[in-house]
């Protein structure tokens, strides 16, 4: 039987320990495009560990499995899941390696009706083993097969509105044909991103790039264009996923800068589609 609102809103996991090494962070940075030019001195600190490895803030999305383990006992139609949004609040920069504690809860459930599905938000608060807060992440999942669960029919949050003027900057990122095969080593082994026959059965002509890989590419674009490659500048990084992208396509990130608020969207010009929309990044002051 599909889950009810009361059942899923009660799901919670407190102080779950997990860890990672600098090898995992090197892999993550490479998998979202850092170091494409191995002689770029600005990107070298993200792909070489000396004197100190720098980590993209978006790497938080692959740490600790995103807290999704709290859904393992819930009756979900896993074949009808879509990744709707990703939100990230940074409390300090991500270290090259760390021992962490994560608390995950369901912060919101929106029931769009039996024919439309439910929107479930997982919120994960992560701190260093020594106690200092590291980041808070929200993973918004559109469960198309689980509508009619009860609860509110509207979200308390509204999408960020992009400026109406032309972008102030456009960052161009070429993706590799094998980028999904590299990115999946961060933990998401869904065959949709690797096996052509599986992708075809799912309605795609070929494997698609992970949404969270696109998220990392967008973060790299903002970091390079606005933050002078300083991860400490990024205080928050929120996006809405709107369309899939295929490995090998070129991603154009349109960027608007209004003080400490950076708005952005990502698109593929060749197919005239927007893959990430309503992007918002809040900045910390420059050191």
Secondary structure, 3 states (H helix, E strand, C coil): CCCCHHHHHCCEEEEEEEEECHHHHHHHHHHCCCCCCCCCHHHHHHHCCCCCCCCCHHHHHHHHHHHHHHHCCCCCCHHHEEEEEEEEEECCCCCCCEEEEEEEEEEEEEECCCCCCEEEEEEEEEEECCCCEEEEEEEEEEECCCCCCCCCCCCCCCCCCCCCCCCCEEEEEECCCCHHHHHHHHCCCCHHHCCHHHHHHCCCCCCECCHHHHHHHHHHHHHHHHCCCCHHHEEEEEEEECCCCECCCEEEEEEEEECCEEEEEEEEHHHCEEEEEEEEEEECCCC
